[in-house]
Amino acid sequence: DGSVIAQMSNPDMRVPIAHALGFPERIASGAKSLDLGAIGQLSFEKPDHGRFPCLNLAYASLLAGGTSPTVLNAANEVAVDAFLASRLAFTSIAHVIEETLSAVAPAGARDLGAVLEADAQARRAARAQVERRIGRAA
């Protein structure tokens, strides 16, 4: 019918975690409710893929399917941890993710074991990418 349904909340990871834990039911997350009256106005812009290269990586990962989103997530977590520890430049996060996605071939996400194995492989590959980048900077 042309309508758009949106799920909006304050930026709080408890919201998606509660959604995942309670699905298909909804459970309380403990997060503060979003007050649209206090916000007053929402504005939207097209994403700038040049400024946000991880968007393209995420879309490509979704299209690849299987364990590719798992690989992307694991690589992101390793790269962000390295950045937060001042071991990796912020601008290198996307490069680590991209290189990890190239290094770890997606497989079928047939069961939890396959997903956990992809996660472990991606973390090893991402850590190696971080170490290579640190070696280049030294």
C-alpha positions in Angstrom: 0.0 0.0 0.0 3.1 2.3 -0.1 3.3 2.8 3.7 6.5 2.6 5.7 6.7 1.0 9.1 9.7 2.0 11.2 11.1 0.6 14.4 12.7 3.5 16.3 14.4 3.6 19.7 17.0 5.5 21.6 20.5 4.2 20.6 20.8 1.5 23.2 22.0 -2.1 22.4 19.6 -3.5 25.0 16.8 -2.9 22.4 18.0 -5.2 19.6 19.3 -7.7 22.2 15.9 -7.9 23.9 14.3 -8.2 20.4 16.6 -11.1 19.5 16.1 -12.9 22.9 12.3 -12.5 22.9 11.5 -13.1 19.2 8.8 -13.5 18.1 7.5 -12.0 21.3 8.5 -8.5 22.6 10.1 -8.3 26.0 11.1 -5.2 28.0 14.7 -4.1 27.3 15.1 -1.6 30.1 15.9 1.2 27.7 14.4 4.6 27.9 11.5 5.1 25.5 12.0 7.3 22.5 10.3 10.7 23.0 9.4 11.9 19.5 7.8 15.0 20.9 11.1 16.0 22.5 13.0 15.2 19.3 10.5 17.4 17.4 11.7 16.5 13.9 13.3 13.7 11.9 15.4 14.3 8.8 16.8 11.8 6.3 19.6 11.9 3.8 20.9 9.4 1.3 24.0 7.6 2.7 27.4 8.9 1.5 29.0 5.6 0.5 32.4 7.4 0.1 32.4 8.6 3.7 30.9 5.3 5.0 32.6 2.5 3.1 31.4 -0.2 5.6 27.9 0.3 4.2 29.0 -1.2 0.8 30.7 -4.0 2.6 27.5 -4.8 4.6 25.3 -4.7 1.5 27.8 -7.0 -0.4 27.9 -9.3 2.6 24.1 -9.6 2.7 24.0 -10.4 -1.0 26.7 -13.1 -0.6 24.7 -14.6 2.2 25.6 -17.7 4.1 28.3 -16.9 6.7 29.4 -13.7 5.0 27.6 -11.5 7.6 29.2 -13.5 10.4 32.6 -12.8 8.8 31.8 -9.1 8.5 30.7 -8.9 12.1 33.7 -10.7 13.5 36.1 -8.6 11.4 34.4 -5.4 12.5 34.6 -6.4 16.2 38.4 -7.2 15.9 39.1 -4.0 14.0 37.1 -1.8 16.3 38.8 -3.4 19.4 42.2 -2.6 17.8 41.1 1.0 17.2 39.8 1.4 20.7 43.1 0.1 22.0 44.9 2.7 19.8 46.5 -0.1 17.7 44.6 0.7 14.5 43.6 3.9 12.7 39.9 4.5 12.5 40.2 4.8 8.7 41.7 1.3 8.6 38.6 -0.4 10.1 36.9 -0.7 6.7 40.2 -2.0 5.1 40.5 -4.8 7.7 36.9 -5.8 7.2 37.2 -5.8 3.4 40.5 -7.8 3.5 38.9 -10.3 5.9 35.9 -10.8 3.7 38.3 -11.5 0.8 40.3 -13.9 2.9 37.5 -16.0 4.4 35.2 -17.5 1.8 31.5 -17.6 2.8 30.0 -21.0 3.5 26.5 -22.2 4.1 25.2 -21.1 7.5 23.6 -24.5 7.9 23.9 -24.7 11.6 25.4 -23.0 14.7 28.7 -24.9 14.3 29.2 -23.5 10.8 28.5 -20.0 12.0 30.9 -20.3 15.0 33.6 -21.7 12.7 33.2 -18.8 10.3 33.4 -16.4 13.2 36.6 -18.0 14.5 38.2 -18.0 11.0 37.3 -14.4 10.5 38.7 -13.3 13.8 42.0 -15.0 13.1 42.1 -13.4 9.6 41.2 -10.0 11.0 43.8 -10.1 13.7 46.4 -11.0 11.0 45.2 -8.0 9.0 45.5 -5.7 12.0 49.0 -7.0 12.7 50.1 -6.5 9.1 48.8 -2.9 9.3 50.6 -2.3 12.6 53.8 -3.7 11.0 53.4 -1.3 8.1 53.1 1.7 10.4 56.2 0.7 12.5 
